Amino acid sequence: MWVILRILFAVLMYGAFKEARFNAQVNPMHGDISNAFWVAVVVFLAMANGIVWAPYFAEKVSDPLTGGTINAEYKGDTGILLRAIRWFEKRHASAAVRWLCFMEGCRRPWLPTAFAIGLNHTAPGSWLEKVYATEVFKFNNAQNCLKAYQALKGHGIDPRPHHNPGVNLVLMSHDQEIKDTPATVEVPAAPPPPPIERNKRIKLGM
């Protein structure tokens, strides 16, 4: 819907601008109010374009900074397979959860929920862990991508760089090694200060 509105308002604004320019050349300042009308139409359509295009540009500008922290996994789905996955997950039936997640992932690979849950229930070093981690790393949740990155490193795979700059920052900060606290440098004690001679010209009290 947003795409249709963006195209529609852009085309209308272009047509109104051409009409206003043509009318200004044909009827230049002869009391004809059509010039003012077309200018008003162009201004109105410019505001409409700003409204429909603002979310797009705002997402493009803010996503590198906030995308990795606000794009969480999809939790609103109530499909029968996901309900079964949640049911088995509450009963700690990891084997059933793993394969149901595999079926759900094959059925709808564009949703990250099944892959994220499956990754939490796979054995380290297994083939399913590699599959789930590869798919989880394609999405934008920074915490899940970090978990997938660590799992893939165990398989000798470095999936970086991620398409989301925010997730890349999280991975880079995790790779930085914490330096050991430097050893304390022993400094010799300073020699005692020399005695200060009292100025006899200064009288204390009367």
CNS distance restraints for C-alpha pairs under 8 A (distance, minus, plus):
assign (resid   1 and name CA) (resid   5 and name CA) 6.32 0.50 0.50
assign (resid   2 and name CA) (resid   6 and name CA) 6.11 0.50 0.50
assign (resid   2 and name CA) (resid  52 and name CA) 6.68 0.50 0.50
assign (resid   3 and name CA) (resid   7 and name CA) 6.26 0.50 0.50
assign (resid   4 and name CA) (resid   8 and name CA) 6.02 0.50 0.50
assign (resid   5 and name CA) (resid   9 and name CA) 5.97 0.50 0.50
assign (resid   5 and name CA) (resid  52 and name CA) 6.90 0.50 0.50
assign (resid   6 and name CA) (resid  10 and name CA) 6.03 0.50 0.50
assign (resid   6 and name CA) (resid  49 and name CA) 6.57 0.50 0.50
assign (resid   6 and name CA) (resid  52 and name CA) 5.96 0.50 0.50
assign (resid   6 and name CA) (resid  53 and name CA) 6.63 0.50 0.50
assign (resid   7 and name CA) (resid  11 and name CA) 6.14 0.50 0.50
assign (resid   8 and name CA) (resid  12 and name CA) 6.17 0.50 0.50
assign (resid   9 and name CA) (resid  13 and name CA) 5.95 0.50 0.50
assign (resid   9 and name CA) (resid  45 and name CA) 6.42 0.50 0.50
assign (resid   9 and name CA) (resid  48 and name CA) 6.84 0.50 0.50
assign (resid   9 and name CA) (resid  49 and name CA) 5.86 0.50 0.50
assign (resid  10 and name CA) (resid  14 and name CA) 6.20 0.50 0.50
assign (resid  10 and name CA) (resid  45 and name CA) 7.97 0.50 0.50
assign (resid  10 and name CA) (resid  49 and name CA) 6.61 0.50 0.50
assign (resid  11 and name CA) (resid  15 and name CA) 6.22 0.50 0.50
assign (resid  12 and name CA) (resid  16 and name CA) 6.04 0.50 0.50
assign (resid  12 and name CA) (resid  45 and name CA) 7.30 0.50 0.50
assign (resid  13 and name CA) (resid  17 and name CA) 6.00 0.50 0.50
assign (resid  13 and name CA) (resid  41 and name CA) 7.98 0.50 0.50
assign (resid  13 and name CA) (resid  42 and name CA) 5.87 0.50 0.50
assign (resid  13 and name CA) (resid  45 and name CA) 5.51 0.50 0.50
assign (resid  13 and name CA) (resid  46 and name CA) 6.80 0.50 0.50
assign (resid  14 and name CA) (resid  18 and name CA) 6.26 0.50 0.50
assign (resid  15 and name CA) (resid  19 and name CA) 6.19 0.50 0.50
assign (resid  16 and name CA) (resid  20 and name CA) 6.05 0.50 0.50
assign (resid  16 and name CA) (resid  38 and name CA) 6.47 0.50 0.50
assign (resid  16 and name CA) (resid  41 and name CA) 6.76 0.50 0.50
assign (resid  16 and name CA) (resid  42 and name CA) 5.87 0.50 0.50
assign (resid  17 and name CA) (resid  21 and name CA) 6.14 0.50 0.50
assign (resid  17 and name CA) (resid  38 and name CA) 7.47 0.50 0.50
assign (resid  17 and name CA) (resid  39 and name CA) 7.76 0.50 0.50
assign (resid  17 and name CA) (resid  42 and name CA) 6.07 0.50 0.50
assign (resid  18 and name CA) (resid  22 and name CA) 6.07 0.50 0.50
assign (resid  19 and name CA) (resid  23 and name CA) 5.97 0.50 0.50
assign (resid  19 and name CA) (resid  38 and name CA) 7.14 0.50 0.50
assign (resid  20 and name CA) (resid  24 and name CA) 6.07 0.50 0.50
assign (resid  20 and name CA) (resid  35 and name CA) 6.20 0.50 0.50
assign (resid  20 and name CA) (resid  38 and name CA) 5.07 0.50 0.50
assign (resid  20 and name CA) (resid  39 and name CA) 6.40 0.50 0.50
assign (resid  21 and name CA) (resid  25 and name CA) 6.43 0.50 0.50
assign (resid  22 and name CA) (resid  26 and name CA) 6.28 0.50 0.50
assign (resid  23 and name CA) (resid  27 and name CA) 5.72 0.50 0.50
assign (resid  23 and name CA) (resid  28 and name CA) 7.59 0.50 0.50
assign (resid  23 and name CA) (resid  34 and name CA) 7.50 0.50 0.50
assign (resid  23 and name CA) (resid  35 and name CA) 6.38 0.50 0.50
assign (resid  24 and name CA) (resid  28 and name CA) 5.09 0.50 0.50
assign (resid  24 and name CA) (resid  29 and name CA) 7.71 0.50 0.50
assign (resid  24 and name CA) (resid  35 and name CA) 6.10 0.50 0.50
assign (resid  27 and name CA) (resid  32 and name CA) 6.93 0.50 0.50
assign (resid  33 and name CA) (resid  37 and name CA) 6.32 0.50 0.50
assign (resid  34 and name CA) (resid  38 and name CA) 6.18 0.50 0.50
assign (resid  35 and name CA) (resid  39 and name CA) 6.29 0.50 0.50
assign (resid  36 and name CA) (resid  40 and name CA) 6.15 0.50 0.50
assign (resid  37 and name CA) (resid  41 and name CA) 6.27 0.50 0.50
assign (resid  38 and name CA) (resid  42 and name CA) 6.14 0.50 0.50
assign (resid  39 and name CA) (resid  43 and name CA) 6.23 0.50 0.50
assign (resid  40 and name CA) (resid  44 and name CA) 6.14 0.50 0.50
assign (resid  41 and name CA) (resid  45 and name CA) 6.12 0.50 0.50
assign (resid  42 and name CA) (resid  46 and name CA) 6.00 0.50 0.50
assign (resid  43 and name CA) (resid  47 and name CA) 6.34 0.50 0.50
assign (resid  44 and name CA) (resid  48 and name CA) 6.33 0.50 0.50
assign (resid  45 and name CA) (resid  49 and name CA) 6.06 0.50 0.50
assign (resid  46 and name CA) (resid  50 and name CA) 6.18 0.50 0.50
assign (resid  47 and name CA) (resid  51 and name CA) 6.34 0.50 0.50
assign (resid  48 and name CA) (resid  52 and name CA) 6.44 0.50 0.50
assign (resid  49 and name CA) (resid  53 and name CA) 5.88 0.50 0.50
assign (resid  50 and name CA) (resid  54 and name CA) 5.64 0.50 0.50
assign (resid  51 and name CA) (resid  55 and name CA) 7.75 0.50 0.50
assign (resid  52 and name CA) (resid  56 and name CA) 7.87 0.50 0.50
assign (resid  53 and name CA) (resid  57 and name CA) 6.47 0.50 0.50
assign (resid  54 and name CA) (resid  58 and name CA) 5.90 0.50 0.50
assign (resid  55 and name CA) (resid  59 and name CA) 6.07 0.50 0.50
assign (resid  56 and name CA) (resid  60 and name CA) 6.40 0.50 0.50
assign (resid  57 and name CA) (resid  61 and name CA) 6.13 0.50 0.50
assign (resid  58 and name CA) (resid  62 and name CA) 5.98 0.50 0.50
assign (resid  59 and name CA) (resid  63 and name CA) 5.45 0.50 0.50
assign (resid  60 and name CA) (resid  64 and name CA) 7.57 0.50 0.50
assign (resid  62 and name CA) (resid  66 and name CA) 5.97 0.50 0.50
assign (resid  62 and name CA) (resid  67 and name CA) 7.22 0.50 0.50
assign (resid  63 and name CA) (resid  67 and name CA) 4.28 0.50 0.50
assign (resid  63 and name CA) (resid  68 and name CA) 7.64 0.50 0.50
assign (resid  63 and name CA) (resid 164 and name CA) 7.94 0.50 0.50
assign (resid  63 and name CA) (resid 166 and name CA) 7.59 0.50 0.50
assign (resid  64 and name CA) (resid  68 and name CA) 7.59 0.50 0.50
assign (resid  64 and name CA) (resid 164 and name CA) 6.51 0.50 0.50
assign (resid  64 and name CA) (resid 165 and name CA) 5.16 0.50 0.50
assign (resid  64 and name CA) (resid 166 and name CA) 5.12 0.50 0.50
assign (resid  65 and name CA) (resid 165 and name CA) 7.58 0.50 0.50
assign (resid  65 and name CA) (resid 166 and name CA) 5.61 0.50 0.50
assign (resid  66 and name CA) (resid  70 and name CA) 6.13 0.50 0.50
assign (resid  66 and name CA) (resid 166 and name CA) 6.69 0.50 0.50
assign (resid  67 and name CA) (resid  71 and name CA) 5.63 0.50 0.50
assign (resid  67 and name CA) (resid 140 and name CA) 6.82 0.50 0.50
assign (resid  67 and name CA) (resid 141 and name CA) 7.87 0.50 0.50
assign (resid  67 and name CA) (resid 164 and name CA) 7.30 0.50 0.50
assign (resid  67 and name CA) (resid 166 and name CA) 6.17 0.50 0.50
assign (resid  67 and name CA) (resid 167 and name CA) 7.90 0.50 0.50
assign (resid  68 and name CA) (resid 140 and name CA) 5.58 0.50 0.50
assign (resid  68 and name CA) (resid 141 and name CA) 5.45 0.50 0.50
assign (resid  68 and name CA) (resid 142 and name CA) 4.84 0.50 0.50
assign (resid  68 and name CA) (resid 164 and name CA) 7.07 0.50 0.50
assign (resid  68 and name CA) (resid 165 and name CA) 7.90 0.50 0.50
assign (resid  68 and name CA) (resid 166 and name CA) 4.85 0.50 0.50
assign (resid  68 and name CA) (resid 167 and name CA) 5.10 0.50 0.50
assign (resid  69 and name CA) (resid 141 and name CA) 6.46 0.50 0.50
assign (resid  69 and name CA) (resid 142 and name CA) 6.10 0.50 0.50
assign (resid  69 and name CA) (resid 166 and name CA) 7.84 0.50 0.50
assign (resid  70 and name CA) (resid 141 and name CA) 7.37 0.50 0.50
assign (resid  71 and name CA) (resid 140 and name CA) 5.73 0.50 0.50
assign (resid  71 and name CA) (resid 141 and name CA) 5.34 0.50 0.50
assign (resid  72 and name CA) (resid 140 and name CA) 7.19 0.50 0.50
assign (resid  72 and name CA) (resid 141 and name CA) 5.01 0.50 0.50
assign (resid  73 and name CA) (resid 112 and name CA) 5.93 0.50 0.50
assign (resid  73 and name CA) (resid 113 and name CA) 5.80 0.50 0.50
assign (resid  73 and name CA) (resid 116 and name CA) 7.84 0.50 0.50
assign (resid  73 and name CA) (resid 141 and name CA) 6.56 0.50 0.50
assign (resid  74 and name CA) (resid 111 and name CA) 6.67 0.50 0.50
assign (resid  74 and name CA) (resid 112 and name CA) 6.40 0.50 0.50
assign (resid  74 and name CA) (resid 113 and name CA) 5.63 0.50 0.50
assign (resid  75 and name CA) (resid 113 and name CA) 6.87 0.50 0.50
assign (resid  77 and name CA) (resid  82 and name CA) 7.51 0.50 0.50
assign (resid  78 and name CA) (resid  82 and name CA) 6.48 0.50 0.50
assign (resid  78 and name CA) (resid  83 and name CA) 6.36 0.50 0.50
assign (resid  79 and name CA) (resid  83 and name CA) 6.22 0.50 0.50
assign (resid  80 and name CA) (resid  84 and name CA) 6.21 0.50 0.50
assign (resid  81 and name CA) (resid  85 and name CA) 6.13 0.50 0.50
assign (resid  81 and name CA) (resid 100 and name CA) 6.87 0.50 0.50
assign (resid  81 and name CA) (resid 104 and name CA) 6.45 0.50 0.50
assign (resid  82 and name CA) (resid  86 and name CA) 6.15 0.50 0.50
assign (resid  82 and name CA) (resid 101 and name CA) 7.83 0.50 0.50
assign (resid  82 and name CA) (resid 104 and name CA) 7.38 0.50 0.50
assign (resid  82 and name CA) (resid 114 and name CA) 7.41 0.50 0.50
assign (resid  83 and name CA) (resid  87 and name CA) 6.15 0.50 0.50
assign (resid  84 and name CA) (resid  88 and name CA) 6.22 0.50 0.50
assign (resid  84 and name CA) (resid 100 and name CA) 7.86 0.50 0.50
assign (resid  85 and name CA) (resid  89 and name CA) 5.94 0.50 0.50
assign (resid  85 and name CA) (resid  96 and name CA) 7.70 0.50 0.50
assign (resid  85 and name CA) (resid  97 and name CA) 5.40 0.50 0.50
assign (resid  85 and name CA) (resid 100 and name CA) 6.31 0.50 0.50
assign (resid  85 and name CA) (resid 101 and name CA) 6.95 0.50 0.50
assign (resid  86 and name CA) (resid  90 and name CA) 6.24 0.50 0.50
assign (resid  87 and name CA) (resid  91 and name CA) 6.70 0.50 0.50
assign (resid  88 and name CA) (resid  92 and name CA) 6.25 0.50 0.50
assign (resid  88 and name CA) (resid  93 and name CA) 5.26 0.50 0.50
assign (resid  88 and name CA) (resid  94 and name CA) 7.42 0.50 0.50
assign (resid  88 and name CA) (resid  96 and name CA) 6.69 0.50 0.50
assign (resid  88 and name CA) (resid  97 and name CA) 6.09 0.50 0.50
assign (resid  89 and name CA) (resid  93 and name CA) 5.94 0.50 0.50
assign (resid  89 and name CA) (resid  94 and name CA) 6.72 0.50 0.50
assign (resid  89 and name CA) (resid  97 and name CA) 6.23 0.50 0.50
assign (resid  93 and name CA) (resid  97 and name CA) 6.32 0.50 0.50
assign (resid  94 and name CA) (resid  98 and name CA) 6.05 0.50 0.50
assign (resid  94 and name CA) (resid 121 and name CA) 5.59 0.50 0.50
assign (resid  94 and name CA) (resid 122 and name CA) 7.66 0.50 0.50
assign (resid  95 and name CA) (resid  99 and name CA) 6.60 0.50 0.50
assign (resid  95 and name CA) (resid 121 and name CA) 7.81 0.50 0.50
assign (resid  96 and name CA) (resid 100 and name CA) 6.01 0.50 0.50
assign (resid  97 and name CA) (resid 101 and name CA) 5.95 0.50 0.50
assign (resid  97 and name CA) (resid 117 and name CA) 7.97 0.50 0.50
assign (resid  97 and name CA) (resid 118 and name CA) 6.67 0.50 0.50
assign (resid  97 and name CA) (resid 121 and name CA) 7.13 0.50 0.50
assign (resid  98 and name CA) (resid 102 and name CA) 6.32 0.50 0.50
assign (resid  98 and name CA) (resid 118 and name CA) 5.10 0.50 0.50
assign (resid  98 and name CA) (resid 121 and name CA) 6.23 0.50 0.50
assign (resid  98 and name CA) (resid 122 and name CA) 6.65 0.50 0.50
assign (resid  98 and name CA) (resid 128 and name CA) 7.98 0.50 0.50
assign (resid  99 and name CA) (resid 103 and name CA) 6.27 0.50 0.50
assign (resid 100 and name CA) (resid 104 and name CA) 6.17 0.50 0.50
assign (resid 101 and name CA) (resid 105 and name CA) 5.90 0.50 0.50
assign (resid 101 and name CA) (resid 114 and name CA) 4.82 0.50 0.50
assign (resid 101 and name CA) (resid 115 and name CA) 6.47 0.50 0.50
assign (resid 101 and name CA) (resid 117 and name CA) 7.16 0.50 0.50
assign (resid 101 and name CA) (resid 118 and name CA) 5.52 0.50 0.50
assign (resid 102 and name CA) (resid 106 and name CA) 6.24 0.50 0.50
assign (resid 102 and name CA) (resid 114 and name CA) 7.32 0.50 0.50
assign (resid 102 and name CA) (resid 115 and name CA) 7.52 0.50 0.50
assign (resid 102 and name CA) (resid 118 and name CA) 7.38 0.50 0.50
assign (resid 103 and name CA) (resid 107 and name CA) 6.18 0.50 0.50
assign (resid 104 and name CA) (resid 108 and name CA) 6.05 0.50 0.50
assign (resid 104 and name CA) (resid 109 and name CA) 7.68 0.50 0.50
assign (resid 104 and name CA) (resid 114 and name CA) 6.19 0.50 0.50
assign (resid 105 and name CA) (resid 109 and name CA) 4.81 0.50 0.50
assign (resid 105 and name CA) (resid 111 and name CA) 7.57 0.50 0.50
assign (resid 105 and name CA) (resid 114 and name CA) 5.80 0.50 0.50
assign (resid 105 and name CA) (resid 115 and name CA) 6.41 0.50 0.50
assign (resid 112 and name CA) (resid 116 and name CA) 6.09 0.50 0.50
assign (resid 112 and name CA) (resid 135 and name CA) 7.70 0.50 0.50
assign (resid 112 and name CA) (resid 136 and name CA) 6.35 0.50 0.50
assign (resid 112 and name CA) (resid 139 and name CA) 6.89 0.50 0.50
assign (resid 113 and name CA) (resid 117 and name CA) 6.19 0.50 0.50
assign (resid 114 and name CA) (resid 118 and name CA) 5.95 0.50 0.50
assign (resid 115 and name CA) (resid 119 and name CA) 6.06 0.50 0.50
assign (resid 115 and name CA) (resid 132 and name CA) 5.17 0.50 0.50
assign (resid 115 and name CA) (resid 133 and name CA) 7.53 0.50 0.50
assign (resid 115 and name CA) (resid 135 and name CA) 6.53 0.50 0.50
assign (resid 115 and name CA) (resid 136 and name CA) 5.88 0.50 0.50
assign (resid 116 and name CA) (resid 120 and name CA) 6.60 0.50 0.50
assign (resid 116 and name CA) (resid 132 and name CA) 7.14 0.50 0.50
assign (resid 116 and name CA) (resid 133 and name CA) 7.98 0.50 0.50
assign (resid 116 and name CA) (resid 136 and name CA) 6.08 0.50 0.50
assign (resid 116 and name CA) (resid 144 and name CA) 6.93 0.50 0.50
assign (resid 117 and name CA) (resid 121 and name CA) 6.73 0.50 0.50
assign (resid 118 and name CA) (resid 122 and name CA) 6.35 0.50 0.50
assign (resid 118 and name CA) (resid 129 and name CA) 7.88 0.50 0.50
assign (resid 118 and name CA) (resid 132 and name CA) 6.47 0.50 0.50
assign (resid 119 and name CA) (resid 128 and name CA) 7.86 0.50 0.50
assign (resid 119 and name CA) (resid 129 and name CA) 5.80 0.50 0.50
assign (resid 119 and name CA) (resid 132 and name CA) 5.41 0.50 0.50
assign (resid 119 and name CA) (resid 133 and name CA) 6.35 0.50 0.50
assign (resid 119 and name CA) (resid 148 and name CA) 7.80 0.50 0.50
assign (resid 122 and name CA) (resid 126 and name CA) 7.05 0.50 0.50
assign (resid 122 and name CA) (resid 128 and name CA) 6.52 0.50 0.50
assign (resid 122 and name CA) (resid 129 and name CA) 5.45 0.50 0.50
assign (resid 123 and name CA) (resid 129 and name CA) 6.70 0.50 0.50
assign (resid 124 and name CA) (resid 129 and name CA) 6.58 0.50 0.50
assign (resid 124 and name CA) (resid 151 and name CA) 7.36 0.50 0.50
assign (resid 125 and name CA) (resid 129 and name CA) 6.59 0.50 0.50
assign (resid 125 and name CA) (resid 130 and name CA) 7.43 0.50 0.50
assign (resid 125 and name CA) (resid 151 and name CA) 7.78 0.50 0.50
assign (resid 125 and name CA) (resid 154 and name CA) 6.70 0.50 0.50
assign (resid 125 and name CA) (resid 155 and name CA) 6.53 0.50 0.50
assign (resid 126 and name CA) (resid 130 and name CA) 6.66 0.50 0.50
assign (resid 127 and name CA) (resid 131 and name CA) 6.40 0.50 0.50
assign (resid 128 and name CA) (resid 132 and name CA) 6.04 0.50 0.50
assign (resid 129 and name CA) (resid 133 and name CA) 5.89 0.50 0.50
assign (resid 129 and name CA) (resid 151 and name CA) 7.15 0.50 0.50
assign (resid 130 and name CA) (resid 134 and name CA) 6.07 0.50 0.50
assign (resid 130 and name CA) (resid 151 and name CA) 7.10 0.50 0.50
assign (resid 130 and name CA) (resid 152 and name CA) 6.22 0.50 0.50
assign (resid 130 and name CA) (resid 155 and name CA) 7.19 0.50 0.50
assign (resid 131 and name CA) (resid 135 and name CA) 6.46 0.50 0.50
assign (resid 132 and name CA) (resid 136 and name CA) 6.04 0.50 0.50
assign (resid 132 and name CA) (resid 148 and name CA) 7.83 0.50 0.50
assign (resid 133 and name CA) (resid 137 and name CA) 6.07 0.50 0.50
assign (resid 133 and name CA) (resid 147 and name CA) 7.77 0.50 0.50
assign (resid 133 and name CA) (resid 148 and name CA) 4.36 0.50 0.50
assign (resid 133 and name CA) (resid 149 and name CA) 7.15 0.50 0.50
assign (resid 133 and name CA) (resid 151 and name CA) 6.45 0.50 0.50
assign (resid 133 and name CA) (resid 152 and name CA) 6.45 0.50 0.50
assign (resid 134 and name CA) (resid 138 and name CA) 6.97 0.50 0.50
assign (resid 134 and name CA) (resid 148 and name CA) 6.91 0.50 0.50
assign (resid 134 and name CA) (resid 152 and name CA) 7.35 0.50 0.50
assign (resid 134 and name CA) (resid 159 and name CA) 7.87 0.50 0.50
assign (resid 135 and name CA) (resid 139 and name CA) 7.56 0.50 0.50
assign (resid 136 and name CA) (resid 144 and name CA) 6.70 0.50 0.50
assign (resid 136 and name CA) (resid 145 and name CA) 6.25 0.50 0.50
assign (resid 136 and name CA) (resid 148 and name CA) 6.25 0.50 0.50
assign (resid 137 and name CA) (resid 144 and name CA) 7.36 0.50 0.50
assign (resid 137 and name CA) (resid 145 and name CA) 4.81 0.50 0.50
assign (resid 137 and name CA) (resid 146 and name CA) 8.00 0.50 0.50
assign (resid 137 and name CA) (resid 148 and name CA) 5.80 0.50 0.50
assign (resid 137 and name CA) (resid 149 and name CA) 6.99 0.50 0.50
assign (resid 137 and name CA) (resid 159 and name CA) 7.78 0.50 0.50
assign (resid 137 and name CA) (resid 162 and name CA) 7.65 0.50 0.50
assign (resid 138 and name CA) (resid 145 and name CA) 7.86 0.50 0.50
assign (resid 138 and name CA) (resid 162 and name CA) 7.58 0.50 0.50
assign (resid 138 and name CA) (resid 163 and name CA) 7.99 0.50 0.50
assign (resid 139 and name CA) (resid 145 and name CA) 7.29 0.50 0.50
assign (resid 140 and name CA) (resid 145 and name CA) 7.10 0.50 0.50
assign (resid 140 and name CA) (resid 164 and name CA) 6.59 0.50 0.50
assign (resid 140 and name CA) (resid 167 and name CA) 6.90 0.50 0.50
assign (resid 141 and name CA) (resid 145 and name CA) 6.02 0.50 0.50
assign (resid 141 and name CA) (resid 167 and name CA) 7.55 0.50 0.50
assign (resid 142 and name CA) (resid 146 and name CA) 6.08 0.50 0.50
assign (resid 142 and name CA) (resid 166 and name CA) 7.68 0.50 0.50
assign (resid 142 and name CA) (resid 167 and name CA) 5.19 0.50 0.50
assign (resid 142 and name CA) (resid 170 and name CA) 6.86 0.50 0.50
assign (resid 143 and name CA) (resid 147 and name CA) 6.39 0.50 0.50
assign (resid 144 and name CA) (resid 148 and name CA) 6.13 0.50 0.50
assign (resid 145 and name CA) (resid 149 and name CA) 5.95 0.50 0.50
assign (resid 145 and name CA) (resid 167 and name CA) 7.29 0.50 0.50
assign (resid 146 and name CA) (resid 150 and name CA) 6.26 0.50 0.50
assign (resid 146 and name CA) (resid 170 and name CA) 7.59 0.50 0.50
assign (resid 146 and name CA) (resid 171 and name CA) 6.43 0.50 0.50
assign (resid 147 and name CA) (resid 151 and name CA) 6.29 0.50 0.50
assign (resid 148 and name CA) (resid 152 and name CA) 6.12 0.50 0.50
assign (resid 149 and name CA) (resid 153 and name CA) 6.15 0.50 0.50
assign (resid 149 and name CA) (resid 158 and name CA) 7.27 0.50 0.50
assign (resid 149 and name CA) (resid 159 and name CA) 6.92 0.50 0.50
assign (resid 150 and name CA) (resid 154 and name CA) 6.56 0.50 0.50
assign (resid 151 and name CA) (resid 155 and name CA) 6.91 0.50 0.50
assign (resid 152 and name CA) (resid 156 and name CA) 6.44 0.50 0.50
assign (resid 152 and name CA) (resid 157 and name CA) 5.16 0.50 0.50
assign (resid 152 and name CA) (resid 158 and name CA) 6.62 0.50 0.50
assign (resid 152 and name CA) (resid 159 and name CA) 7.39 0.50 0.50
assign (resid 153 and name CA) (resid 157 and name CA) 5.11 0.50 0.50
assign (resid 153 and name CA) (resid 158 and name CA) 5.96 0.50 0.50
assign (resid 160 and name CA) (resid 168 and name CA) 7.76 0.50 0.50
assign (resid 161 and name CA) (resid 168 and name CA) 6.60 0.50 0.50
assign (resid 162 and name CA) (resid 167 and name CA) 6.63 0.50 0.50
assign (resid 162 and name CA) (resid 168 and name CA) 5.83 0.50 0.50
assign (resid 163 and name CA) (resid 168 and name CA) 8.00 0.50 0.50
assign (resid 164 and name CA) (resid 168 and name CA) 6.52 0.50 0.50
assign (resid 165 and name CA) (resid 169 and name CA) 6.34 0.50 0.50
assign (resid 166 and name CA) (resid 170 and name CA) 6.58 0.50 0.50
assign (resid 167 and name CA) (resid 171 and name CA) 6.31 0.50 0.50
assign (resid 168 and name CA) (resid 172 and name CA) 6.08 0.50 0.50
assign (resid 169 and name CA) (resid 173 and name CA) 6.14 0.50 0.50
assign (resid 170 and name CA) (resid 174 and name CA) 6.23 0.50 0.50
assign (resid 171 and name CA) (resid 175 and name CA) 6.30 0.50 0.50
assign (resid 172 and name CA) (resid 176 and name CA) 6.55 0.50 0.50
